[in-house]
Amino acid sequence: MSDTRKTPGGVSDTCKARGDIGEDITAQYLTERGFTILSRQWRCRYGELDLIARDVSGVVCFVEVKLRKRDSFASGREAVDTRKRERLRKTASCWLSEHDPDALTRFDVAEIRADPDGFFKLDYLPDAFQ
């Protein structure tokens, strides 16, 4: 799935601010499609989950958001390597044990490309990895 949006101010220079913008864009995208946002930037000892959402069928989606400038060398999906996936799995297990141990789940990746004019192109990859 793909979407293009414009936000005021373009892309910030700090990683935290860019991450927040990417999460805002992704949360809005998901909400417009009927998802319920359960949590943002949820942390435990294993790491952080950018977004946790429930889709319209009830599946809990752990969404990794990757925002890249247009001229970035690697894509966002390439940044979710084997090590990152394992950390996400452990963190998701921790969230599930505290909130919804019996939930059906999946891992999604939201890849966002930014250009200097403030336009963002979102490619949403449901069930990006097991």
Summary of the structure (lengths in Angstrom):
residues: 130
radius of gyration: 14.2
end to end distance: 18.8
largest distance: 43.9
contacts: 389
relative contact order: 0.24
helix: 30%
strand: 41%
